[in-house]
């Protein structure tokens, strides 16, 4: 491929809505081929709408995606939920076949797409390292040479001979990433799965990916953490609704993505479809303003956050979360109703909950707001970039000049003195 590690041409993946696919034997395939013309005729009869159109029961997770990635490049894949990022990595990993187009991979691929992918729960951690390594195409001697390093990185030395069905999700994740990253694949594919690890583990993973990149291997990194993408990747690809909207230098692509996100919080939340959760609760609106007299949000302002919701019945043990981030998706603070006084155990089926904060102490600039609600321990609704906050500058806490957001996020009330002097 002439120095190209990954080439995709017209790549598309279509799913049928509401239909589960099962494993098929040869006789099933032959029977389906015979029945297909008659089935299409019946489907046309059922799906025609009164206006003469045909209702589409399929969705294109990817559509007409074409790109080339040079060997040794570190590329970030960014986009909103449902944009097709994970589907793209599954196609490149050969976990799923594309509906149309093709993808060529030049080199051995290591992938970490989901916690525990490629592990057998009845096998021990040791056995799964060898199994997963074999799946990745490694020789036994190569796995043995790297085994101690893998186990040490994953921090599962005490449990390496324990069946992985007894592992926590964090242990699964650490071991899965360690195998994928340490067995020297030419191409490493990493999904947002890193977000479920703790901060220290994420730091180790980013460091390992940086090390892999400096060794001249190719890395594709899917993440909503734009700061990590910008620091790790020299190039990025932006997916929107399954299509490749932009590719180029990471900083420029991230800037375009942020500008496109800014337009989304002008769309009423009731009409937003780029949301996650089981839908048992739906967030209808969020309003954020200063809780102080002039309602302008400043460095020393308190925030008043109103979240309007609608549920399919009385809302029991609800947990509301409002995350505030900078424009590169680095978290600044979280508002979390769990354990806070004020909300009853049972809320009406629809209503508005309000949170009032202490002074936010943020430097001037724009903040992104995500909102979510959890019902009885399950994610009911989650919307990214549901709103934004523009923090106005002022001379706060006696400081003559506030630092810019790119330098520092917060300032604090403070008092300075010289030891020994009143």
Buried (B, 14 or more C-beta within 10 A) or exposed (E): EEEBBBBBBBBBBBBEEEEEEEEEEEEEEEEEEEEEEEEEEEEEEEEEEEEEEEEEEEBBBBBBBEBBBBBBBBBBBBBBBBBBBBBBBBBBBEBBEBBBBEBEBBBBBBBBBBBBBBBBEEBBBBBBBBBBBEEBEBEEEBBEEBBEEBBEBBBBEEBBEBBBEEBEEBBBBBBBBBBBBBBBBBBBBBBBBBEEBEEEBBEBBBEBBBEBBEEEBBBBBBBBBBBBBBEBBEBBBBBBBBBBBBBEEBBBBBBBBBEBBBEBBEEEBEEBEBBBBEEBBBBBBBEBBBBBEEEEBBBBBEBBBBBBBBBEEEBEEBBBBBBBBBBBBEBBBEBBBEEEEEBEEEBEEEEEBEBEBEBBBBBBBEBBBBBBBBBEEEBBBBBBBBBBBEBEBBEBBEEEEBEEBEEEBEBEEEEEEEEEEE
